[in-house]
């Protein structure tokens, strides 16, 4: 199966959005009859949702391929690293506190 590019999805979404804009902005006499107008908009909205879902699926697949090994992972952001160290220190303090409170008790 061929991997779809971001350009493909952008083109597809642009086409769908252009058609939606045309349906909404064109005079009603030039467009679909009222009963087909709602169906057309519904079909285009569904197509847009489907394309977005497929795009997310392709991006997740590409990310999984790229980051399957530890060596392939991007470095953590400074915020992620700070969050890790803060959590680590908190856990270590809790462990030390539990050890100190159990040290005074006899079995």
N, C-alpha and C positions, 0 to 999 in steps of 0.2 A: 504494500500500500504506500502511496506517495504521501509524504508529509506536506501539509498545507502551510503556506507561508503567511506571515502577518499581512503582507501586501494583498494576498487573496482575500483574507477576511475584511481588511479595510475597504477593498473595492466592493465586495458583496454588501457590506453594511452601508456604504455610501449609496449604492444603487437602491437598496431597500428604503433608506431614509429619503432619497430623492423622490421615489414613487409615493411614499407617505405624504411628503410635502405637497406633491402635485395633487393628490386626492383631496387634501384639506384645503388648499388654496385656490384650486380651479373653480370656475363657476359650476354650479350644480347641473346646469343644462349641458355642459360639455363632458361631464363625467358619467359615472355609472348611475343607473337608476337607483332610487333610494334603497330598494331591497338588496341590491348588489353592492352598494356603497359600504354598508356595514360589513358584509362578507369580505370585501376587498381589504378593508382596514384590518379586520381580524386576521386574515391570512397573512398580510404583511407584518403585523405585530408578532405573529407566531413564527414567521420566517426569521425575523430579527432576533427573537429569543433563541431560536434553534442555532443560528449562526454564532451568537454570543456564547452559547453553551459549548458548541463545537470548538470555538476559539479557546475557551478556557481549558477544555480537555486537551487540546494540542499543546498549549503552553505548559500544562502540568506534566504531560508526557515528555516534553523537551527538558523541563527542569529536572525530572527524575533521571533522564538519561545523563544529564550533565553533572548531577550531584549524587552519584551512587557510591563514590568512595570518599573517605575522609579527606584525602588529598585534594579532591575536586571541590570541596566545600569552600564557599567564599569566606573570608575572614569575618569574625563577628564585628558588628558595629561597636563603637565606643559605648553606646547606651546598653547594648546587650551584654558587653563585658562587665560594665559597672553593675548591672542588675545581677549577673551571675555572682560577682564577688560579694555583693551585699547579701544575697540569699545564702551563700556559702558561709559567710561570717555569722549570720543569724543561726544557721543550723549548728555550727560549731559552738556557739554560746549556749544553745539549748542542751547540747550534749554535755558540755562542761558543767552546766548548772545541774543537770540530772546526776552526774557523777558526784558532785559536791554534796548534793542533798542525800544521796545514798551512802556516802562515805561515813557519815555520822551514825547510821543505823547498823545494828548488829543483826545477823541472821537468826 
